[in-house]
C-alpha cells in the first residue's frame, strides 16, 4: 500500500509538470539479477555512498578546459542532468578541467545531499594558467565557492606518479587532513598515474580513496601491456582489502573503445566482476552514451549473489 501511495504521488507530481528531486533511492532485493549503474554502494570505509557509475568531466582536460567545458553550459547541463535523472549520483570534477562552475550550475536545483562530488588539486607545475601552486588550505575555499557548496565529499591530489609521494606531498596531506576535521571535505586521497604510486598507497594510512586507471586492455593505464593488467588489479584488490576506496577511471580507455562493441562490453564486464573497484566514473559526452553504457551494465549478471541494494529511480526535471 505504501509503495502504491508513493507511486501515485510521484506520477501526480510529474503529471503536474513539477520538479521531482532526488527522489528516490529505494531498497531492492536482488537475487541473481543484473548489475545496475544506479545502485548505491559504499565507498570503502569513508561512510560515503555513491552510485556504482558516475560522470567524469575531464575528457582531454588541461588548462581549466576539457571536452565537457568546451561543449558549453547548455549541453553540459543536459549531460549532467541526464546522469542525475537516470539515478547516477557521482560527479567527478577537477581544477585542471575547469568544471567546478559548470557542475554547480547544472545541479543548482538538486538537493546537495543527494549527490557526491569528487574534485582534485593540481599540485604539479604546468597544466594551469598560474605558475603558483597554493596549498590546500588556500585552494579548497576557492573550490567551495566555485562549486557553490559547503563541503566536498572527496578531494584528491591529482596525477600522482612518484612512489615517494607521502614525503613529497606531505604539506598537502596535512592541510587536507585538517580540512577534513573541520568538515569542509569528507575524505581525501589521490588520483594515481603510476603503479609505484598505487603500491605506496596500500600502506599509507592517510589514503581514504584512490582513483585508478583500469581496464582489461591496458589502454591509457599505468601499464601498457595487457599481461601487466593483473599487477594493477592485485594492488587495487589489496587497497580495497585494507578498507580504502577505489574509483575506476579510463574504464573505456578514454574513448579508445568507442568503435568496438566487443571491447566496451568486455571492459564493463571486467569492471563489474573483477573486484577491483567500488565505483567508476565515465567521461560521457552525449546523453545517448549514458543509455548505451547503462544498457551494457544491465546485461552483466550478479551471478549467485543476493544483496540488499539501493537503486536510484530515474527522475524527470521539468
HELIX and SHEET records of a PDB file:
HELIX    1   1 UNK A    2  UNK A   15  1                                  14    
HELIX    2   2 UNK A   67  UNK A   70  1                                   4    
HELIX    3   3 UNK A   73  UNK A   85  1                                  13    
HELIX    4   4 UNK A  100  UNK A  106  1                                   7    
HELIX    5   5 UNK A  112  UNK A  114  5                                   3    
HELIX    6   6 UNK A  136  UNK A  147  1                                  12    
HELIX    7   7 UNK A  165  UNK A  168  1                                   4    
HELIX    8   8 UNK A  170  UNK A  181  1                                  12    
HELIX    9   9 UNK A  195  UNK A  202  1                                   8    
HELIX   10  10 UNK A  226  UNK A  228  5                                   3    
HELIX   11  11 UNK A  229  UNK A  241  1                                  13    
HELIX   12  12 UNK A  261  UNK A  273  1                                  13    
HELIX   13  13 UNK A  287  UNK A  297  1                                  11    
SHEET    1   A 4 UNK A  25  UNK A  31  0                                        
SHEET    2   A 4 UNK A 306  UNK A 312 -1                                        
SHEET    3   A 4 UNK A  39  UNK A  42 -1                                        
SHEET    4   A 4 UNK A  49  UNK A  51 -1                                        
SHEET    1   B 9 UNK A  53  UNK A  56  0                                        
SHEET    2   B 9 UNK A  90  UNK A  92  1                                        
SHEET    3   B 9 UNK A 116  UNK A 121  1                                        
SHEET    4   B 9 UNK A 152  UNK A 160  1                                        
SHEET    5   B 9 UNK A 185  UNK A 192  1                                        
SHEET    6   B 9 UNK A 209  UNK A 213  1                                        
SHEET    7   B 9 UNK A 245  UNK A 249  1                                        
SHEET    8   B 9 UNK A 279  UNK A 282  1                                        
SHEET    9   B 9 UNK A  53  UNK A  56  1                                        
END                                                                             
